[in-house]
Amino acid sequence: MTRREFAWTAAAPLAAQSQPGAGVRHILPGASHERFLLKMSFHQAVQQAPVLRVGSRKVTGVRTDSAGQFWMFDVPGLEPATPYSLQIVARGKAVTEPWTLRTMPAPDSRVERFRLLIYTCAGGHDAMRRGETNDPYWVSIPLRRKIFAAALKEKPDAAVAIGDNVYWDLRFGRGVGANRPPMGAQPWARALMGGDFDRDIPVIGTPNEAKLKAAVDRQIADLYGTLFQSVPMHFIQDDHDYFENDEAVAQGISFPPDDFMMRLARATQHLYFPEHLPHPSRPVGLPGASAGDRAAGLSECYGTLRWGSAAELLLYDCRRYQTLRGPHARLVPENVEAWLARRMKESDARHVVHVPSMPVAWSAGKWGEWYADVLDNQGRLGVANTKYFWQEGWRLQHDRLLAAASGMARIPVFMSGDLHALAHGAIERNGKHDLRRNPVHSVLTGPVSTGPWGWPSSARGTPPLLATGMEVKESLKPLEQNGFTIVDFVGDRIEFRQFKWKMGEAEANLDQMQPFHEFRLERKV
């Protein structure tokens, strides 16, 4: 939210209020070793600020919308590795049952085990249908919640959602059906919002705010509800979270995001899910950090998930600050790349893992990839044709990051999303770089919401394939199915279990999901 939007919010009158005790619609918590950051919403607005009980403390909520429906609770000064009893109170009456949320271990504490849930592409409004056939485009919200319930049975310590938390493309993107506009500009979507966004005014505190909520409530608030209220969440944004698909065509180029795309992405994050909490090893001046209209020290694009001595995950958005400078172009800024390089060298965690918003090793020919691969007229993926406005510097940055990762005295791992698949491979050669001494492992973590018409083989005419110049030993070739990955960091090894399901299978299978692919990586250097 910009300073102008902040002024709009402060001045905007509250909407008609519900009775106290209006039901909680969603809760999504963030946590570090010393701080909680909760985002939540009510089904109806409340006039007085709600209070979060944290043990014996009482923390007053901060309104993040103009109506009093969305609230944030910022709780600093907590003890590491400590479970706290939480409860939300409005007008003196509890509106939730007590629940428990635990702070993370201190960065210098010895920890033997850490369990992570990681996935991608959970967004999508399930009212969307495919063209004239009326077939569902996305897995329904109730079935996505069943996928989440299966994941939560594994009792993760924390979770990471890698991008595409929202699908509502406005100007760029492929409409479903012949000559149809992007999904957020289709008649059903415009009717749901009550018209189009006005790109000339702020998002919060204007008619745009109700339109944003109409687009996003179903995709995030209704999807998550309170399922994850006891699991610290980390959200990374990707192209669709800026309300566009990454596209470069003669009519225009969608990224870097323009000002209104930025406003929509920032407003979505501000209302619905926590920003990245500070970490002593991450500079406070990275792009998108320490903004004046955010709580102290928060980072919008680049995060650290540190679980004691067990693991340090480096989380990064590859879209907001990408540049178009030919061989000097980057998908993350120079100072962010420098931070990533330092953490690979200086972290005292046993495992340092990259979690970029964009996939590593595989391609489906999209414009905004690390790779130059594009589909030719014969339906072959490769570099025989030039990918319009693709930037050589993106691949050069990719090569530097992989070389640095392979040079670590650790298992080099990249876990990424965006590509609508589950996969694992060990990269043994990347172009001219021989990585066989310490191969770089790439994991596609699995999409939650993708329906039959969203798989790369359908939407792009090709399944995900290895990018040109990559030599990869694939233990699991990209599989276009819904799912998620559970990762256990145990001593000097990392254990992966991948789960799958697909529309058309029995829904009862979601109640008894079992891992279909498992592998273990041992630290050898």
C-alpha positions, 0 to 999 in steps of 0.5 A: 500500500502506497502512502497515498493509499494509506491516507485513503484508508485512514480517511475512509469511513467504516462500512455498515458494521456487523454484530460483535462476534462476526465469524472469522473468515481466515487466519494466516500466521507468519512467525520467526524465532521472536515475532508473530505476524498474523493476517486475518479477516472477518466475514463481516466488518467490525467497528472496534479493533479486535484483540489477539490474546497471546498468552497473558499479553493482549495485542490490538489489531491494526486495520488493513482495509477501509471497512474493518473486515481485514486486520493484522496483528504484529507480536514482537518480543517472543521467546524462541521455540515456544508454543503460545496460546492465541485467541481473537477477541472482539468487543470483549467476546472470544470469536475463536477458540484458543489455538497454539502457534509456536515460534521458530528456534533461535538461529544459533540453536541446535536442531536435529529435525525440521519438517516443511510443507511446500507447494505452488499454484494454489490460486484460481477462482473456482467459478471460472469455466472453460469456454462454451463447454462449461468445464471447470478450469480449476480444482474446486475450493473444497477439494483444494482444502482436502489436499491441504488437509492431507498435507497437514496430516504430515504435521509440518513445522512450517509451510511455503506457498510458491507463487500464483496465489491469485489468478486474475489476469487483466490484460495479458494471458490466454483466455479460455476458449477462442478469442476470449480475453484474459480470465480477469477481464471475462464477463463472469469476472467483471460481473463478479467485481461489479465492473473493471478496475480503475487503474488511475486511482489507488486500490485501498479506500476506493471502489477498487478495494471491493473489486479486489476483495471480490476477485481474491476472497475466494482464492485465499480467504475461503481457500485457507480459512483457519486450516493453517492457523498453527503453521507458520506460512511463507508466501512468495509472489509470482507473475499471476500475483501481479494480476497478469501472466508473463507475456512478451508479444508485439502488442506489449510486455507484461513485466516488470510490473507497472505501477497498478500491477504493483499496487494490486500485488501489494494490496493483496499481500497487505490484506491476506497473507504475512510479509516476510519477517526480518532476519539478522542475516538479510539486509533491511534495505533489499528492494521491497523491504522496510517500506514506510507503509508496512510494519517495522522491518518487513520484506515483501519480496525476499525472505528467510525461513531459518529453523535453528541450525537445521536449515536456512531457506532463501525465498525470492520473487523473480518478477517484481524487480526483473530487468530488460537489459540484454546481457545485463538483465536480471530476474533478481537485483544485483544486491539480492543476488549478492545476498544469496551468494553471501548466505551460501558462503556464510550461513552456519545452517547445515542446509541452505536451500534456494526457493525461487518463484521460477522453475530451475532445469525445466521449461515450457517455453514461457517468456519469463523463464531463465531459459531461451527455449520456445515452442516452434511451429512443429511443436518442438521445444528448443532454441532454434527460434528466437524467443521474443524479447527474452533476455540473455542476462536472465540465463547468465544470472541463473548460471552464476547461482547454480555454479555458486550452489554447486560450490557449497560444502552442502547439498545444493537444492532449488525448490520451485513452483510455477510450472504445474508439475511434480519433479526431481532431477540432479543437474550434472551439467549446465551449459559450460559448467560441469556440476558433477562434483556436487550436482544441483538438485531441482525439485518441482514442488507440485501445484494445488489448484491446476485443472485439466486446461491449465497443464502446460501440455494443454495450455502451452502445447508441451509438457515441461521438458529439460531446458536446452544446455541442461544435463539432468539425471531425472529421478522423477520426470515432470508429472502434470498432477496436483500435489505437494512435497514434504521435506524433512531436514534431518542431520546431514540429509534431506528427505523428500516425499511427494504426493499426487492427485488429479481431477478425474480420480476418486475424491476419496483418494484425497482422504488417504493420500500417500507419497508416490515418490520418495528420495533422500539426499546425503551431504557428502562434501 
